[in-house]
């Protein structure tokens, strides 16, 4: 399923998946309840394959360096998992399992932000929760997709926009 999505087929059929895997359609249903279950498992697999790209950056050293490192990690991650995330967010409303996979993905990324920028968030006092929310949205998939697809920016340009925005929020 991942191969088909990455090759430009956003809604592969069971027949296409079985053919790509070299299996019969029946084999697919021996392992998965339906095509949504298969996609949910594929999305989780894709996220886990690329999770190592987005590691926890220690919360010390110049904040500018941490912002750049975080933005670069997100760029690498989103460029790798982008095709699957694009399809996943389109399918999400009808799939509770997929909603859970996406929520877990967002939770991990948000946790990394709260750890990496802990000192800056703590210094903001009661505003910290709003700053974290804003940084999370700015560095999140939906914003990345909007910068890359809707606005047509290159990956490098999108990363620089994220660096600029996060810098403004954390130093504000």
C-alpha positions as a Markdown table, in Angstrom:
| # | Residue | x | y | z |
|---|---|---|---|---|
| 1 | Unk | 0.0 | 0.0 | 0.0 |
| 2 | Unk | 2.8 | 2.4 | 0.9 |
| 3 | Unk | 4.6 | 1.8 | -2.4 |
| 4 | Unk | 1.4 | 2.4 | -4.3 |
| 5 | Unk | 0.7 | 5.7 | -2.5 |
| 6 | Unk | 4.3 | 6.9 | -3.0 |
| 7 | Unk | 4.1 | 6.1 | -6.7 |
| 8 | Unk | 1.1 | 8.4 | -7.1 |
| 9 | Unk | -1.9 | 6.2 | -6.4 |
| 10 | Unk | -3.6 | 7.8 | -3.4 |
| 11 | Unk | -6.5 | 5.4 | -3.0 |
| 12 | Unk | -5.1 | 1.9 | -4.0 |
| 13 | Unk | -7.7 | -0.8 | -4.3 |
| 14 | Unk | -7.4 | -4.2 | -2.7 |
| 15 | Unk | -6.7 | -5.7 | -6.1 |
| 16 | Unk | -3.8 | -3.2 | -6.7 |
| 17 | Unk | -2.3 | -3.9 | -3.2 |
| 18 | Unk | -2.6 | -7.7 | -3.7 |
| 19 | Unk | -1.0 | -7.4 | -7.1 |
| 20 | Unk | 1.9 | -5.3 | -5.9 |
| 21 | Unk | 2.5 | -7.7 | -3.0 |
| 22 | Unk | 2.3 | -10.7 | -5.3 |
| 23 | Unk | -0.6 | -12.2 | -3.4 |
| 24 | Unk | -4.2 | -13.0 | -4.0 |
| 25 | Unk | -6.9 | -10.6 | -2.8 |
| 26 | Unk | -8.1 | -13.3 | -0.3 |
| 27 | Unk | -4.6 | -13.2 | 1.3 |
| 28 | Unk | -5.1 | -9.5 | 2.1 |
| 29 | Unk | -8.4 | -10.2 | 3.9 |
| 30 | Unk | -6.7 | -13.1 | 5.8 |
| 31 | Unk | -4.5 | -10.4 | 7.5 |
| 32 | Unk | -6.7 | -7.3 | 7.5 |
| 33 | Unk | -10.4 | -6.7 | 8.2 |
| 34 | Unk | -10.8 | -4.3 | 5.2 |
| 35 | Unk | -8.9 | -1.8 | 3.1 |
| 36 | Unk | -9.2 | 0.8 | 6.0 |
| 37 | Unk | -7.5 | -1.6 | 8.4 |
| 38 | Unk | -4.8 | -2.2 | 5.8 |
| 39 | Unk | -4.3 | 1.5 | 5.4 |
| 40 | Unk | -4.2 | 2.1 | 9.1 |
| 41 | Unk | -1.5 | -0.5 | 9.6 |
| 42 | Unk | 0.4 | 0.9 | 6.6 |
| 43 | Unk | 0.3 | 4.4 | 8.1 |
| 44 | Unk | 1.5 | 3.2 | 11.5 |
| 45 | Unk | 4.3 | 1.3 | 9.8 |
| 46 | Unk | 5.4 | 4.3 | 7.8 |
| 47 | Unk | 5.3 | 6.5 | 10.9 |
| 48 | Unk | 7.4 | 4.0 | 12.8 |
| 49 | Unk | 9.9 | 3.7 | 10.0 |
| 50 | Unk | 10.7 | 7.4 | 10.0 |
| 51 | Unk | 10.2 | 8.2 | 13.7 |
| 52 | Unk | 14.0 | 8.0 | 14.3 |
| 53 | Unk | 14.4 | 11.1 | 12.1 |
| 54 | Unk | 12.6 | 13.1 | 14.7 |
| 55 | Unk | 14.5 | 12.7 | 17.9 |
| 56 | Unk | 14.5 | 14.6 | 21.1 |
| 57 | Unk | 16.8 | 17.6 | 20.9 |
| 58 | Unk | 18.3 | 18.4 | 24.3 |
| 59 | Unk | 16.9 | 21.6 | 25.9 |
| 60 | Unk | 20.2 | 23.4 | 26.3 |
| 61 | Unk | 22.4 | 25.5 | 24.1 |
| 62 | Unk | 21.3 | 28.4 | 21.9 |
| 63 | Unk | 17.6 | 28.4 | 21.2 |
| 64 | Unk | 18.3 | 29.3 | 17.6 |
| 65 | Unk | 20.3 | 26.1 | 17.1 |
| 66 | Unk | 17.5 | 24.1 | 18.6 |
| 67 | Unk | 14.9 | 25.8 | 16.4 |
| 68 | Unk | 16.9 | 25.1 | 13.3 |
| 69 | Unk | 17.5 | 21.5 | 14.3 |
| 70 | Unk | 13.8 | 20.9 | 15.1 |
| 71 | Unk | 12.7 | 22.5 | 11.8 |
| 72 | Unk | 15.3 | 20.4 | 9.8 |
| 73 | Unk | 14.1 | 17.2 | 11.5 |
| 74 | Unk | 10.5 | 18.0 | 10.7 |
| 75 | Unk | 11.4 | 18.8 | 7.1 |
| 76 | Unk | 13.2 | 15.4 | 6.7 |
| 77 | Unk | 10.3 | 13.6 | 8.4 |
| 78 | Unk | 7.5 | 15.2 | 6.5 |
| 79 | Unk | 9.2 | 14.9 | 3.2 |
| 80 | Unk | 9.6 | 11.1 | 3.8 |
| 81 | Unk | 6.1 | 10.4 | 5.2 |
| 82 | Unk | 4.3 | 13.2 | 3.3 |
| 83 | Unk | 2.5 | 11.0 | 0.7 |
| 84 | Unk | 1.1 | 8.7 | 3.3 |
| 85 | Unk | 0.1 | 11.5 | 5.7 |
| 86 | Unk | -1.6 | 13.4 | 2.9 |
| 87 | Unk | -3.8 | 10.4 | 2.2 |
| 88 | Unk | -4.2 | 9.6 | 5.9 |
| 89 | Unk | -5.6 | 13.0 | 6.8 |
| 90 | Unk | -8.0 | 12.8 | 3.8 |
| 91 | Unk | -9.3 | 9.4 | 5.1 |
| 92 | Unk | -9.2 | 10.2 | 8.8 |
| 93 | Unk | -12.9 | 11.3 | 9.4 |
| 94 | Unk | -14.2 | 7.8 | 8.5 |
| 95 | Unk | -11.6 | 5.8 | 10.3 |
| 96 | Unk | -11.3 | 5.7 | 14.1 |
| 97 | Unk | -8.2 | 3.5 | 14.0 |
| 98 | Unk | -6.5 | 5.9 | 11.6 |
| 99 | Unk | -7.5 | 8.8 | 13.9 |
| 100 | Unk | -5.7 | 7.1 | 16.7 |
| 101 | Unk | -2.6 | 6.6 | 14.6 |
| 102 | Unk | -2.5 | 10.2 | 13.6 |
| 103 | Unk | -3.2 | 11.4 | 17.2 |
| 104 | Unk | -0.3 | 9.3 | 18.4 |
| 105 | Unk | 2.0 | 10.7 | 15.7 |
| 106 | Unk | 1.1 | 14.3 | 16.7 |
| 107 | Unk | 1.5 | 13.5 | 20.4 |
| 108 | Unk | 5.1 | 12.2 | 20.0 |
| 109 | Unk | 6.0 | 15.3 | 17.9 |
| 110 | Unk | 4.4 | 17.7 | 20.5 |
| 111 | Unk | 6.2 | 15.9 | 23.3 |
| 112 | Unk | 9.5 | 16.5 | 21.6 |
| 113 | Unk | 8.7 | 20.2 | 21.3 |
| 114 | Unk | 7.8 | 20.6 | 25.0 |
| 115 | Unk | 11.1 | 18.9 | 25.9 |
| 116 | Unk | 13.3 | 20.7 | 23.5 |
| 117 | Unk | 11.9 | 24.2 | 24.2 |
| 118 | Unk | 11.1 | 23.5 | 27.9 |
| 119 | Unk | 13.3 | 26.4 | 29.2 |
| 120 | Unk | 11.7 | 28.9 | 26.8 |
| 121 | Unk | 8.2 | 27.7 | 27.5 |
| 122 | Unk | 8.8 | 27.9 | 31.3 |
| 123 | Unk | 10.0 | 31.5 | 31.0 |
| 124 | Unk | 6.7 | 32.4 | 29.4 |
| 125 | Unk | 4.8 | 31.5 | 32.6 |
| 126 | Unk | 1.0 | 31.3 | 32.0 |
| 127 | Unk | 1.4 | 31.9 | 28.3 |
| 128 | Unk | 3.5 | 28.7 | 27.9 |
| 129 | Unk | 0.5 | 26.6 | 26.9 |
| 130 | Unk | -0.4 | 29.0 | 24.1 |
| 131 | Unk | 3.1 | 29.3 | 22.9 |
| 132 | Unk | 3.5 | 25.5 | 22.8 |
| 133 | Unk | 0.2 | 25.1 | 21.0 |
| 134 | Unk | 1.3 | 27.7 | 18.4 |
| 135 | Unk | 4.7 | 26.1 | 17.9 |
| 136 | Unk | 3.1 | 22.7 | 17.6 |
| 137 | Unk | 0.7 | 24.0 | 14.9 |
| 138 | Unk | 3.5 | 25.8 | 13.1 |
| 139 | Unk | 5.8 | 22.8 | 13.0 |
| 140 | Unk | 2.9 | 20.3 | 12.4 |
| 141 | Unk | 2.0 | 18.4 | 9.3 |
| 142 | Unk | -0.9 | 20.5 | 8.2 |
| 143 | Unk | 1.2 | 23.7 | 8.1 |
| 144 | Unk | 4.1 | 21.8 | 6.3 |
| 145 | Unk | 1.6 | 20.5 | 3.7 |
| 146 | Unk | 0.1 | 24.0 | 3.3 |
| 147 | Unk | 3.6 | 25.5 | 2.7 |
| 148 | Unk | 4.7 | 22.8 | 0.3 |
| 149 | Unk | 1.6 | 22.0 | -1.6 |
| 150 | Unk | -0.8 | 25.0 | -1.3 |
| 151 | Unk | 1.8 | 27.8 | -1.3 |
| 152 | Unk | 4.3 | 25.9 | -3.6 |
| 153 | Unk | 7.4 | 26.5 | -1.5 |
| 154 | Unk | 10.4 | 24.2 | -1.8 |
| 155 | Unk | 11.3 | 22.1 | 1.2 |
| 156 | Unk | 14.2 | 24.4 | 1.9 |
| 157 | Unk | 12.0 | 27.5 | 1.8 |
| 158 | Unk | 9.3 | 25.9 | 3.9 |
| 159 | Unk | 11.9 | 25.0 | 6.5 |
| 160 | Unk | 13.1 | 28.6 | 6.6 |
| 161 | Unk | 9.6 | 29.9 | 7.0 |
| 162 | Unk | 9.1 | 27.5 | 10.0 |
| 163 | Unk | 12.4 | 28.6 | 11.5 |
| 164 | Unk | 11.3 | 32.3 | 11.2 |
| 165 | Unk | 7.9 | 31.7 | 12.7 |
| 166 | Unk | 9.1 | 29.5 | 15.6 |
| 167 | Unk | 11.9 | 32.0 | 16.4 |
| 168 | Unk | 9.3 | 34.8 | 16.6 |
| 169 | Unk | 7.1 | 32.8 | 18.9 |
| 170 | Unk | 9.8 | 31.6 | 21.3 |
| 171 | Unk | 11.6 | 34.9 | 21.6 |
| 172 | Unk | 8.4 | 36.9 | 21.7 |
